[in-house]
Amino acid sequence: MIIDSHAHWLPEEIITNAHFFHKGWGDIEAQLKAMDEAGISKAVLSYPTSDAHLKIGSVSRTACIYNDNVAKIIKRYPHRFIGAAMLPIDNPKDMCEELKRATEELGFKAISLASSYNGIYLDDQRFLPVYNIARQKKIPIFVHAQIVNPIGAERLQDPLLTPVIGYVFDITLSAGKLLMSDILRDYYDLKFIFAHFAGVIPFLQHRFDATYSMLRSINFVKDLKGNPSDYLKNIYVDTGGDKTKANFLLALELFGPRHILWGSDWPAKKDISNSIGAVRELAISEEDKNNILGRNLESLLAFSLSSSP
């Protein structure tokens, strides 16, 4: 079974209020057709982040619009789509209530967060109540790169450099902040799934450990009670439509095949067959390939399903 861990669908109200997205992001029939052609059984729908909330009026209102409309897709195609709920991060007190509504009333099985929100990263205290619920109910958290004011946006200001560098480093920093805040250690059983291999985290594995060891020797960094890589490997990552063998090898070295989930990044990327083929061509066991292509995510979602009210 192939399950897409990184796919998107947006309701018309969000598409028309965002500057980047087009009507293709709301074509569920085209998405189903592409899934059928590629042999994909199910897909997780997560929020790709957008600036629609600026015109809509608030993130809270945008979250309500998104969740209500994705719930209709889930109800219409219960065996094909899995919803990851957007949360009203502009009203921290409402986040847990919306999570409860989404999972208990609307049929969502996961959470969708951005890597940051105007410089506020996922190590912020406001997220801890959400993490506690997700931990208790075994709800996985899908983390997508923030595209509105990511790290370095004020200096990049370029239509190519911003998505290639800004988005990737924002998600990298997000994972790094979870490391340094001890959340990856203390919430070791919380299932974070970072998009796009968690940015450049796999590339930095050895630098993290070597630099940490050097800085600890002069008491210049706090004691993490272990090497950074010990905690970074707790997270899960998706492949985001990537087909580059070197990126897979780096991810396999750090995270291992049980913590990598295949994802298409539909409809931003539409070469689904070759991104699946990239997994099929890896020099790993058939079991590991099948785990990456769907069984790993199936296991995560099975826990979520079994713990739902």
C-alpha positions as CSV (number, residue, x, y, z in Angstrom):
1,M,0.0,0.0,0.0
2,I,1.3,3.4,-1.0
3,I,0.2,6.3,1.2
4,D,1.1,9.9,0.3
5,S,2.3,11.7,3.5
6,H,2.6,15.1,1.9
7,A,-0.3,16.3,-0.3
8,H,-2.5,19.4,-0.4
9,W,-6.0,20.5,-1.3
10,L,-7.4,24.0,-0.7
11,P,-10.9,25.3,-0.6
12,E,-11.8,28.1,-3.1
13,E,-12.1,30.7,-0.4
14,I,-8.4,30.2,0.6
15,I,-7.2,30.0,-3.0
16,T,-8.9,33.3,-4.0
17,N,-7.5,35.1,-1.0
18,A,-3.9,33.9,-1.4
19,H,-1.4,35.3,-3.8
20,F,0.4,32.1,-4.8
21,F,-2.2,29.4,-5.3
22,H,-4.4,28.6,-8.4
23,K,-7.5,26.6,-8.9
24,G,-5.6,23.4,-9.5
25,W,-4.9,23.3,-5.7
26,G,-8.7,22.8,-5.3
27,D,-9.2,20.1,-7.9
28,I,-9.9,17.0,-5.9
29,E,-10.9,14.9,-8.9
30,A,-7.6,15.6,-10.7
31,Q,-5.8,14.6,-7.4
32,L,-7.8,11.3,-7.2
33,K,-7.0,10.6,-10.9
34,A,-3.3,11.1,-10.3
35,M,-3.4,8.9,-7.2
36,D,-5.1,6.1,-9.1
37,E,-2.6,6.3,-11.9
38,A,0.3,6.1,-9.5
39,G,-1.3,3.3,-7.3
40,I,-1.7,5.5,-4.3
41,S,-4.3,4.2,-1.8
42,K,-4.5,7.2,0.5
43,A,-3.1,10.7,1.0
44,V,-2.7,13.0,4.0
45,L,-4.1,16.5,3.3
46,S,-2.1,19.1,5.2
47,Y,-2.1,22.9,5.0
48,P,0.6,24.2,2.7
49,T,0.7,27.6,4.6
50,S,-0.4,30.7,2.7
51,D,-1.0,34.4,3.2
52,A,-4.8,33.9,2.8
53,H,-5.3,34.9,6.4
54,L,-4.2,38.4,5.7
55,K,-7.2,39.0,3.5
56,I,-9.6,36.7,5.3
57,G,-8.9,38.5,8.6
58,S,-7.3,36.0,10.9
59,V,-5.5,32.7,11.1
60,S,-8.4,31.5,13.3
61,R,-11.0,32.2,10.6
62,T,-8.8,30.6,8.0
63,A,-8.3,27.5,10.1
64,C,-12.1,27.2,10.5
65,I,-12.6,27.5,6.7
66,Y,-9.9,25.0,5.9
67,N,-10.9,22.4,8.5
68,D,-14.6,22.6,7.6
69,N,-13.9,22.2,3.9
70,V,-11.3,19.4,4.3
71,A,-13.8,17.6,6.5
72,K,-16.2,17.5,3.6
73,I,-13.5,15.9,1.4
74,I,-12.8,13.3,4.2
75,K,-16.6,12.5,4.4
76,R,-16.9,12.3,0.7
77,Y,-13.8,10.1,0.2
78,P,-13.3,8.4,3.7
79,H,-11.0,5.7,2.3
80,R,-8.8,8.0,0.2
81,F,-8.0,11.1,2.3
82,I,-6.7,11.7,5.8
83,G,-7.1,15.1,7.3
84,A,-4.4,17.1,9.2
85,A,-6.1,19.9,11.0
86,M,-5.0,23.5,10.9
87,L,-4.9,25.2,14.3
88,P,-5.8,28.9,15.3
89,I,-2.3,29.8,16.5
90,D,-3.3,33.5,16.7
91,N,-5.6,32.5,19.7
92,P,-3.5,30.0,21.7
93,K,-6.4,29.3,24.1
94,D,-8.5,28.1,21.2
95,M,-6.0,25.7,19.7
96,C,-6.9,22.8,21.9
97,E,-10.6,23.4,21.4
98,E,-10.2,23.4,17.6
99,L,-8.0,20.2,17.8
100,K,-10.8,18.6,19.8
101,R,-13.4,19.7,17.3
102,A,-11.4,18.5,14.4
103,T,-10.6,15.1,15.7
104,E,-13.8,14.3,17.6
105,E,-16.4,15.9,15.3
106,L,-14.8,16.4,11.8
107,G,-12.8,13.2,11.4
108,F,-9.3,14.5,11.4
109,K,-6.5,12.1,12.4
110,A,-3.5,14.5,12.4
111,I,-2.3,18.1,13.1
112,S,-0.9,20.4,10.5
113,L,1.6,23.1,11.7
114,A,3.9,25.5,10.0
115,S,7.6,25.5,10.9
116,S,7.1,29.1,12.3
117,Y,4.7,31.9,12.6
118,N,6.2,35.4,12.2
119,G,9.3,34.3,14.0
120,I,7.5,32.2,16.6
121,Y,8.8,28.6,16.3
122,L,7.4,25.3,17.5
123,D,9.4,25.4,20.8
124,D,7.2,28.2,22.0
125,Q,5.3,27.5,25.2
126,R,1.9,28.1,23.6
127,F,2.2,24.8,21.7
128,L,2.8,22.6,24.8
129,P,-0.9,22.0,25.6
130,V,-1.3,20.8,21.9
131,Y,1.7,18.6,22.3
132,N,0.3,17.1,25.5
133,I,-3.0,16.2,23.7
134,A,-1.2,14.9,20.7
135,R,1.0,12.8,22.9
136,Q,-1.8,11.4,24.9
137,K,-4.0,10.5,21.8
138,K,-1.0,9.6,19.6
139,I,-1.9,12.2,17.0
140,P,0.9,12.8,14.5
141,I,2.0,16.4,13.8
142,F,2.9,17.3,10.2
143,V,5.2,20.3,9.9
144,H,5.2,22.2,6.6
145,A,7.7,25.0,5.8
146,Q,6.4,28.4,6.5
147,I,6.1,30.5,3.3
148,V,5.0,33.8,4.9
149,N,8.0,35.6,6.4
150,P,10.3,32.6,6.8
151,I,13.8,33.1,8.2
152,G,15.8,35.5,6.1
153,A,12.8,36.8,4.2
154,E,13.8,40.4,4.7
155,R,17.1,39.7,3.0
156,L,16.2,37.2,0.3
157,Q,13.2,38.9,-1.3
158,D,13.6,36.8,-4.4
159,P,11.0,34.5,-6.1
160,L,13.5,31.7,-6.4
161,L,15.8,32.1,-3.4
162,T,13.0,32.5,-1.0
163,P,11.4,29.0,-1.6
164,V,14.7,27.3,-2.3
165,I,16.6,28.7,0.7
166,G,14.2,30.5,3.0
167,Y,11.6,27.7,3.2
168,V,14.2,25.0,3.7
169,F,16.1,26.8,6.4
170,D,13.0,27.8,8.2
171,I,12.0,24.1,8.6
172,T,15.6,23.3,9.5
173,L,15.6,26.0,12.3
174,S,12.2,24.7,13.5
175,A,13.6,21.2,14.1
176,G,16.7,22.7,15.7
177,K,14.7,24.8,18.2
178,L,12.8,21.7,19.2
179,L,16.1,20.1,19.9
180,M,17.6,22.9,21.9
181,S,14.3,23.4,23.9
182,D,14.5,19.7,25.0
183,I,11.1,19.0,23.4
184,L,12.6,16.3,21.2
185,R,14.0,14.7,24.3
186,D,11.2,15.2,26.8
187,Y,8.5,14.5,24.2
188,Y,10.3,11.6,22.6
189,D,7.1,9.7,21.9
190,L,5.5,12.7,20.1
191,K,5.4,12.0,16.4
192,F,6.6,15.1,14.4
193,I,6.7,14.6,10.7
194,F,8.9,17.3,9.0
195,A,8.4,18.0,5.3
196,H,11.3,17.8,2.8
197,F,13.6,15.7,5.0
198,A,13.5,18.4,7.7
199,G,15.4,20.8,5.5
200,V,19.2,20.3,5.8
201,I,19.1,18.5,9.1
202,P,20.5,15.3,7.7
203,F,23.4,17.2,6.0
204,L,24.2,18.8,9.4
205,Q,24.1,15.6,11.5
206,H,27.9,15.3,12.0
207,R,28.4,19.0,12.4
208,F,25.7,19.1,15.2
209,D,27.5,16.4,17.1
210,A,31.1,17.5,16.6
211,T,30.3,21.2,17.4
212,Y,28.2,20.2,20.4
213,S,31.1,18.1,21.8
214,M,33.5,20.9,21.3
215,L,31.3,23.5,23.0
216,R,30.5,21.2,25.9
217,S,34.2,20.7,26.5
218,I,34.4,24.4,27.4
219,N,30.9,24.6,29.0
220,F,29.7,26.9,26.3
221,V,26.4,25.1,25.5
222,K,23.9,23.5,27.8
223,D,24.0,19.8,28.6
224,L,21.6,18.0,26.3
225,K,22.1,14.7,28.1
226,G,23.1,13.2,24.8
227,N,24.3,14.0,21.3
228,P,22.0,16.2,19.2
229,S,21.7,13.3,16.7
230,D,20.3,11.1,19.5
231,Y,17.2,13.4,19.6
232,L,17.0,14.5,16.0
233,K,16.5,10.9,14.9
234,N,13.3,10.8,17.0
235,I,11.6,12.9,14.4
236,Y,10.0,11.6,11.2
237,V,10.5,13.2,7.8
238,D,8.7,13.1,4.5
239,T,10.4,13.0,1.1
240,G,8.4,15.9,-0.4
241,G,8.6,14.6,-4.0
242,D,12.4,14.5,-3.9
243,K,14.1,12.2,-6.3
244,T,17.8,12.9,-5.4
245,K,19.6,9.7,-4.3
246,A,22.1,11.6,-2.1
247,N,19.3,13.2,-0.1
248,F,17.7,9.8,0.6
249,L,21.1,8.4,1.7
250,L,21.7,11.2,4.2
251,A,18.2,10.8,5.6
252,L,18.6,7.0,5.9
253,E,21.9,7.5,7.8
254,L,20.3,9.8,10.4
255,F,16.6,8.8,10.6
256,G,16.7,5.2,9.4
257,P,14.1,3.6,7.1
258,R,11.4,3.5,9.7
259,H,11.3,7.3,10.2
260,I,11.1,8.3,6.5
261,L,7.7,8.7,4.8
262,W,7.2,9.0,1.1
263,G,5.4,12.2,0.0
264,S,4.5,13.7,-3.3
265,D,4.0,17.4,-2.5
266,W,1.0,17.4,-4.8
267,P,0.1,19.6,-6.6
268,A,3.2,21.7,-6.2
269,K,5.1,18.7,-7.7
270,K,3.4,16.3,-10.1
271,D,6.1,13.8,-11.1
272,I,4.7,11.2,-8.7
273,S,5.8,8.1,-10.5
274,N,9.5,9.1,-10.5
275,S,9.4,10.2,-6.9
276,I,8.0,6.7,-6.0
277,G,10.6,5.2,-8.3
278,A,13.4,7.0,-6.4
279,V,12.4,4.9,-3.3
280,R,12.1,1.7,-5.4
281,E,15.7,2.2,-6.7
282,L,17.3,2.6,-3.3
283,A,19.8,-0.2,-2.2
284,I,17.7,-1.2,0.8
285,S,15.4,-4.2,1.5
286,E,12.0,-4.5,-0.1
287,E,10.6,-4.3,3.4
288,D,12.2,-1.0,4.0
289,K,11.0,0.3,0.7
290,N,7.5,-0.7,1.5
291,N,7.8,0.9,4.9
292,I,8.8,4.2,3.4
293,L,6.1,4.1,0.8
294,G,3.3,3.5,3.2
295,R,3.6,1.2,6.1
296,N,5.5,3.6,8.3
297,L,2.7,6.1,8.0
298,E,0.0,3.4,8.2
299,S,1.5,2.5,11.6
300,L,1.5,6.1,12.8
301,L,-2.1,6.6,11.8
302,A,-3.2,3.3,13.2
303,F,-2.1,4.5,16.7
304,S,-4.1,7.7,16.0
305,L,-7.1,5.8,14.9
306,S,-7.0,3.4,17.8
307,S,-6.7,6.3,20.4
308,S,-9.5,8.4,18.9
309,P,-12.7,8.8,21.0
